């Protein structure tokens, strides 16, 4: 209990004094996770919509695989990305290992199935509502996807935020491909793991509280900007 | 110059699902003007026939042909569903949507939509979300959305089901106007009074078949079959 109180006090002190290391780590966490979320949303949201309106052989199998991939073990993803980006790997020539870009790649792989799967479920329900109308209006496939994405944007925001939540809290994959290098690839989660290993629970807890506050703050900002939960809105 | 899409011809059209025949074989021709009412007991195939004409239903046998190519005819048709689909948009944007689909600019589409909203009596609620409208208002929105592209033929599937008398009268007035403006209308209804008020001719379906078809006065004053006589008397026709 004492450790938790100490952690809270330390978190407050670090935040109020705008501790340079904390700011650096926090900004990098945001940069990596927000970039990964944007890229994963750009892939996952249209894919979810496409999956909702398209009928093709083995569609159910694709959906089942997509749902299963939501539970991808981050450590395994990290290992695979590490192998691909390592000097001897097929993408080693790019020199991306132990950079924020490598961390973004790993996070994109982890959260894209999550975003696509949640988007698919939301789009499937909306498509059931819109099917006859959009067919009757003689829409093209592109117009149908655009209508679903626009009209389902608030559900899709939830999908993107779920992806962001998983990305910002992820540690296994980015530890492997980022290497937790100070001032280069250290983010909140890897810093917490490091401080815990060193036995500095106060600082680890402080970073943990900042991480939680950050996740809540980003969600709140997104909800305010997208005007969800307002009267007569969707 | 808009290519005329009518007459519409159905040639031995059948719709079968899971081995059960829902409609047909049915053959008919719809000429270029007037208001045809489809009547018949529940399950007689009214909705399936409307959907087959419009291309929403997969036809098992037979042919549906238009004066022009079927694909070219699609943009000149509109359909109003019994339960109107409300898009997650404002009333104005919902009415404007069909124009946006054919490349009209936002301002132009919204201006045309505002005109239609006023015409159907929705000008006071134009900026409200479509889903909060009352049942009658939703049906008027669906009608405005269906009419904004100036279709040559309008299909309506029981558009006044579950509406009160006031809303029904407003919708019938709109249908009168658009018929007078030259839009061909095909509409299903259970309401005998409404059929009397609106129909130029009536097509009575029974067990998926075209059972009786006649001009309005003949249909109501001198029905030819026992089933129609029973239906008009209010007896159960099963």
Interface residues (C-beta under 8 A of the other chain):
Chain A: X126 X129 X130 X132 X133 X135 X136 X137 X138 X139 X143 X147 X151 X152 X232 X233 X234
Chain B: X54 X56 X74 X75 X78 X79 X81 X85 X87 X88 X89 X97 X98 X101 X128 X129 X131 X132
